[in-house]
Amino acid sequence: MKTSLLTCVTSLGFAASLAAAPISFDFKDPKGVNAIQFSLDSVLEPIAGTASGITGKVSFDPANPGATTGKINVATKSLVVPNSMMNGHLLGEGWLNAPANPEITFELTTLAGAKTAKNVTSAIATGKFTLKGVTKEIKVPVTITYLPDAFGKRINKPEIKGDLLVLRGEFTITRGDYGIQPGQNEDKVNTEIKLSLAVVGSAPKA
């Protein structure tokens, strides 16, 4: 009897430890939908665009969202604005210099003040943001939505099991802080760049 009870308790403890394990989510979207929006609302020429070349991995524990870690990467060459000439300037040497700076990254260092209601966690993400070879610490208000068993539904293959994680956030940077034409063309290109993200990470199960 004692042996059976001990075995039962041990099994329950082992199951609980598995349930609490962090899940690794891959942000290379199999549907190719993930994108980040950016805008420079200048006086003469409001500019808006998207960046679609998103990769990266985030480790998320549903039982402890505050312990979230990870890194999101954006391929610089994937940034697009509607005007082709502007797009050439944006990716060229005078602006982002995409060949020399192939990635824009955000590496999460801490997640503060995490509050979870049902499956949505809100917090302040502090991390290292790298743009055009310059790295600065920034803080971003974020929401993290954990969607268990939703992977197959998203790709229209319900027989495939797995979870989803949706990251949402908005923040503003000053382009001069990252060596992007500081003090120049401020009537046509705003000094501030606003970024908005809503991206989905996948964790398929075998």
Legacy VTK file of the C-alpha trace (Angstrom):
# vtk DataFile Version 3.0
C-alpha trace
ASCII
DATASET POLYDATA
POINTS 206 float
0.000 0.000 0.000
2.775 2.422 0.983
4.698 1.567 -2.179
1.648 2.198 -4.347
0.964 5.516 -2.630
4.578 6.598 -3.037
4.524 5.631 -6.705
1.322 7.629 -7.233
2.712 10.737 -5.537
5.958 10.473 -7.501
4.056 10.117 -10.771
1.894 13.130 -10.018
4.966 15.197 -9.171
6.671 14.155 -12.383
3.565 15.019 -14.429
3.334 18.422 -12.751
6.967 19.171 -13.524
6.388 18.311 -17.188
3.290 20.521 -17.334
5.252 23.449 -15.933
8.136 23.144 -18.400
8.810 26.175 -20.635
7.695 25.872 -24.265
9.894 27.039 -27.135
7.979 29.003 -29.805
9.398 29.527 -33.297
8.519 32.873 -34.912
9.406 31.867 -38.458
5.797 31.823 -39.580
4.832 28.800 -41.740
2.041 30.939 -43.256
4.308 33.911 -43.989
1.887 36.329 -42.337
4.030 37.758 -39.523
4.970 41.395 -40.064
5.967 44.497 -38.133
4.567 47.908 -39.089
6.600 51.111 -38.880
5.741 54.754 -39.532
7.450 58.148 -39.684
4.683 60.759 -39.553
6.561 63.784 -40.895
5.108 67.197 -41.801
5.417 66.845 -45.576
5.567 63.104 -46.235
4.007 60.667 -43.780
5.734 57.351 -44.434
4.480 53.905 -43.458
5.822 50.463 -44.202
6.154 46.852 -43.123
8.872 44.332 -42.368
8.043 40.686 -43.027
11.318 38.771 -42.635
10.724 37.739 -39.030
12.444 34.867 -37.239
13.447 34.071 -33.666
12.503 31.939 -30.705
10.789 32.704 -27.408
10.686 30.439 -24.352
7.378 30.793 -22.494
6.167 28.979 -19.390
2.355 29.196 -18.990
2.823 28.638 -15.248
5.406 31.438 -14.964
5.008 34.055 -17.744
7.410 36.439 -15.987
10.282 34.091 -16.793
9.836 34.557 -20.555
13.052 34.841 -22.568
13.848 35.057 -26.252
14.945 37.006 -29.281
13.094 38.336 -32.321
14.990 39.024 -35.551
13.898 41.043 -38.574
15.664 40.818 -41.935
16.567 44.426 -42.819
16.079 43.815 -46.538
12.433 42.863 -45.865
11.516 46.458 -44.933
9.213 47.908 -47.579
7.558 51.285 -48.175
5.148 51.951 -51.076
7.459 54.266 -53.035
10.235 52.315 -54.791
12.689 55.229 -54.783
12.141 55.775 -51.060
12.598 52.055 -50.551
15.977 52.205 -52.258
17.032 55.061 -49.992
15.725 53.242 -46.897
17.844 50.157 -47.523
20.820 52.078 -48.924
24.089 53.082 -47.321
22.854 56.472 -46.104
19.980 54.973 -44.136
19.835 51.363 -42.908
22.651 50.016 -45.106
20.982 46.600 -45.347
23.986 44.707 -46.805
26.176 45.730 -43.843
23.393 45.386 -41.260
21.336 42.370 -42.344
19.295 42.059 -39.137
17.337 44.208 -36.701
16.957 42.425 -33.358
15.265 42.639 -29.986
16.621 40.393 -27.238
14.455 40.163 -24.130
16.338 40.504 -20.843
13.505 40.929 -18.302
9.723 40.915 -18.212
8.503 43.142 -15.379
5.109 43.486 -13.746
3.621 40.476 -15.489
-0.126 40.205 -14.892
-2.125 37.348 -16.356
-5.861 37.220 -16.954
-7.004 33.903 -18.423
-4.534 33.323 -21.272
-3.285 36.916 -21.754
-0.251 38.348 -19.935
0.552 42.065 -19.914
3.995 43.299 -18.879
6.876 45.663 -19.590
9.555 43.977 -21.658
13.089 45.296 -21.237
15.598 44.249 -23.823
18.466 45.044 -26.160
17.304 46.583 -29.441
19.861 46.570 -32.257
19.425 48.671 -35.390
22.105 49.599 -37.928
24.798 48.144 -35.679
23.780 50.213 -32.640
22.413 48.466 -29.542
20.357 50.265 -26.888
18.233 49.094 -23.982
14.549 49.863 -24.465
11.301 49.146 -22.608
8.222 47.974 -24.484
4.683 47.456 -23.095
3.633 44.043 -24.400
0.820 41.552 -24.255
1.476 37.832 -24.616
-1.417 35.583 -25.585
-0.945 31.857 -25.032
-3.177 29.659 -27.193
-2.843 25.980 -26.286
-3.760 23.418 -28.968
-4.351 26.134 -31.606
-1.475 25.394 -34.014
-3.349 22.893 -36.211
-6.390 25.165 -36.469
-4.246 28.080 -37.687
-2.675 26.072 -40.512
-5.968 24.342 -41.349
-4.645 20.944 -40.264
-6.486 20.155 -37.023
-4.850 16.741 -36.823
-1.489 18.437 -36.108
-1.100 19.279 -32.428
0.703 22.272 -30.979
0.420 25.649 -29.274
0.619 29.273 -30.397
2.034 32.385 -28.735
1.030 35.859 -29.941
3.223 38.851 -29.062
1.813 42.375 -29.367
3.488 45.687 -28.597
4.116 49.257 -29.701
7.127 51.473 -29.111
8.943 54.508 -30.501
12.626 55.076 -31.215
14.566 58.139 -32.350
16.358 57.478 -35.633
19.297 59.717 -34.723
20.052 57.445 -31.745
20.844 54.700 -34.239
22.878 56.782 -36.651
20.085 57.120 -39.225
20.562 60.560 -40.800
20.560 62.405 -37.447
19.241 65.966 -37.757
18.626 65.668 -41.500
15.464 65.971 -43.640
13.261 66.393 -40.579
10.476 68.031 -42.618
10.164 64.907 -44.784
11.302 62.157 -42.413
10.194 62.306 -38.796
12.890 62.032 -36.149
10.779 59.377 -34.416
9.993 55.934 -35.796
6.907 54.211 -34.422
6.871 50.417 -34.496
3.961 48.076 -33.944
4.124 44.307 -33.820
1.604 41.488 -33.619
3.425 38.261 -34.420
2.662 34.588 -33.890
5.064 31.900 -32.696
4.411 28.178 -33.140
5.225 25.157 -31.003
4.098 22.037 -32.881
3.974 18.804 -30.929
5.262 15.482 -32.208
LINES 1 207
206 0 1 2 3 4 5 6 7 8 9 10 11 12 13 14 15 16 17 18 19 20 21 22 23 24 25 26 27 28 29 30 31 32 33 34 35 36 37 38 39 40 41 42 43 44 45 46 47 48 49 50 51 52 53 54 55 56 57 58 59 60 61 62 63 64 65 66 67 68 69 70 71 72 73 74 75 76 77 78 79 80 81 82 83 84 85 86 87 88 89 90 91 92 93 94 95 96 97 98 99 100 101 102 103 104 105 106 107 108 109 110 111 112 113 114 115 116 117 118 119 120 121 122 123 124 125 126 127 128 129 130 131 132 133 134 135 136 137 138 139 140 141 142 143 144 145 146 147 148 149 150 151 152 153 154 155 156 157 158 159 160 161 162 163 164 165 166 167 168 169 170 171 172 173 174 175 176 177 178 179 180 181 182 183 184 185 186 187 188 189 190 191 192 193 194 195 196 197 198 199 200 201 202 203 204 205
